[in-house]
Structure formats: structure tokens, C-alpha cells
Amino acid sequence: MLVPLLGEAWTILQSQPKNNELIFPYNSRSVTVYFPRIRNKLGI
């Protein structure tokens, strides 16, 4: 998927370590677990 990155988003992307092909190397299972918790905490 192509996602245009503007302004600060591009700066953040460029500052990430280039250790592998993933830009943000997070475990998808961790995101699946924590996203609902944070969403609920924020009331979204």
C-alpha cells in the first residue's frame, strides 16, 4: 500500500533505524493486543 507522508511524518520515517525492510518493526500481535486497550482508554 502506498501512503503519502507529509511534513513531520516524513521526518520521523527518515529517523527510523534501517535494520531491516520494515519501517516500524513492531510485532503485529502486540499491536492487535494493545490497540483496543489504548482505544478504550481514549474513549474512541
Residue pairs with C-beta under 8 A, 6 or more apart in sequence:
5 13
13 23
16 23
16 24
19 25
